[in-house]
Amino acid sequence: MDVANEVKTNVARTISRMLGMRVVEVNVDVADVRMPGETGPETPAAPGGDA
């Protein structure tokens, strides 16, 4: 939650600065969370492995 809130704040601040417009809302959708060293399902298989 903390990371998503920081992303929202930074995106809103940057858009406001770049466009000179007030940002009313920023939506963040977290699709996956992985810890360092952890592999995910989209990690490509090693060459020569079973496909």
Helices and strands as residue ranges (DSSP letters): H 2-19
